[in-house]
Amino acid sequence: MKKIFWIAILAMACSKAPSEKVLSPAEFETNYKATANAILLDVRTEEEVANGKIMQAKSIVYDDAFATKLDSLAQQPLFVYCGSGIRSAKAAAILREKGYEVFELEGGIKNWKAAGKPVN
């Protein structure tokens, strides 16, 4: 019984924190549309955004100065994406540290497009 208890404790410690919300394209879209006052945030470069973005996303490039660019964001739920999910995960970590509720798009806009979702 003790062994099961410690395995359960270890499993909980190794799992993602509940505040880390990584969503499939379908979940991302559904949750974004259902969340009042949500902000859709694209953290790709200007060149990447020029090739299309999701819905009416606000763009803030993820780079070394990302944390200093966040003053324009209200404390509202943020739905964040990038090209493949790597930069958005880094951006999400910074946003969470600053107190934002953040949802990430699993696999970024590449996964979004692969799921047949629209891009402007």
C-alpha positions in Angstrom: 0.0 0.0 0.0 2.8 2.4 0.8 4.4 1.7 -2.5 1.2 2.6 -4.4 1.0 5.8 -2.3 4.5 6.9 -3.2 4.0 6.0 -6.9 0.9 8.2 -6.9 2.8 11.1 -5.3 5.7 10.8 -7.8 3.3 10.7 -10.7 1.6 13.8 -9.6 4.9 15.6 -9.1 6.1 14.7 -12.6 2.9 15.6 -14.4 2.3 19.0 -16.0 1.0 21.6 -13.6 -2.8 22.2 -13.9 -2.1 25.8 -15.0 -0.4 24.5 -18.2 -3.2 24.2 -20.7 -2.0 22.8 -24.0 -5.0 22.3 -26.3 -5.6 20.6 -29.6 -6.7 22.8 -32.5 -10.4 21.9 -32.0 -10.1 22.5 -28.2 -8.2 25.7 -28.7 -10.8 27.1 -31.1 -13.8 26.0 -29.0 -12.3 27.3 -25.7 -11.2 30.6 -27.3 -14.7 31.3 -28.7 -16.3 30.3 -25.4 -14.1 32.4 -23.1 -15.3 35.9 -22.5 -12.7 38.7 -23.1 -10.1 36.3 -24.3 -7.2 37.5 -26.3 -5.7 35.5 -29.2 -1.9 36.1 -29.2 0.4 35.2 -32.1 4.1 35.2 -31.0 5.6 34.5 -34.4 7.9 36.9 -36.3 6.4 39.7 -38.5 7.4 37.7 -41.6 5.6 34.6 -40.4 2.5 36.6 -39.5 2.5 38.1 -43.0 1.9 34.6 -44.4 -1.4 34.2 -42.4 -2.7 34.2 -38.9 -5.5 32.7 -36.9 -8.7 34.8 -36.8 -8.0 38.3 -35.4 -4.9 37.5 -33.5 -2.9 40.2 -31.8 0.8 39.9 -32.6 3.7 40.3 -30.1 6.9 38.8 -31.4 8.6 36.4 -29.0 12.2 37.4 -28.7 14.7 38.4 -25.9 12.6 41.5 -25.1 9.2 39.7 -25.0 8.7 40.3 -21.3 9.0 44.0 -21.7 6.3 44.1 -24.5 3.5 42.8 -22.3 2.3 46.2 -20.8 -0.3 46.5 -23.6 -2.0 43.2 -22.6 -4.9 43.3 -20.2 -5.1 40.7 -17.5 -7.5 38.6 -19.6 -7.3 34.9 -20.6 -4.7 34.5 -23.4 -4.7 31.9 -26.2 -1.2 31.8 -27.5 0.3 30.2 -30.6 3.4 30.2 -32.8 4.7 28.2 -35.7 5.1 24.8 -34.0 4.5 25.3 -30.3 8.1 25.9 -29.1 8.1 29.7 -28.9 4.5 29.8 -27.6 5.5 27.4 -24.7 8.3 29.8 -23.8 6.1 32.8 -24.1 3.4 31.1 -22.0 5.8 30.4 -19.2 6.7 34.1 -19.0 3.0 35.1 -19.2 2.1 32.7 -16.4 4.8 34.1 -14.2 3.2 37.5 -14.8 -0.2 36.2 -13.6 -2.0 35.6 -16.9 -4.2 32.6 -17.5 -2.7 31.0 -20.7 -3.9 28.4 -23.1 -1.4 27.1 -25.7 -2.1 25.7 -29.2 -0.5 22.3 -29.4 1.8 22.1 -32.4 1.2 25.8 -33.3 -0.3 27.1 -36.6 1.2 24.1 -38.4 -1.1 21.8 -36.4 -3.9 24.2 -36.8 -3.6 24.2 -40.6 -3.2 20.4 -40.7 -6.5 20.2 -38.8 -8.2 22.1 -41.6 -8.8 25.2 -39.5 -9.0 28.7 -41.3 -6.1 31.1 -41.6 -6.5 34.8 -42.6 
